[in-house]
Amino acid sequence: MGVSFPDLKTLQNTANAIGSNMFEGFEPTPATIALIRDYVMDKISFAQFVQIVKDW
């Protein structure tokens, strides 16, 4: 989907988070993948993550 990752570990952690949520109907987009990647990399806090999702 065109989202870049700085390393394999970040890619794997992001993919695991996305994969487990897809079982519950989540359909990832480039924006949501980037958001989850940023959370996994500690670029944003959980509170920021939740606020961004609420604002969508």
Secondary structure, DSSP 4 states (H G I P E B T S, - for coil): -----SSHHHHHHHHHHHHHHHTTT----HHHHHHHHHHHTTSS-HHHHHHHHHH-
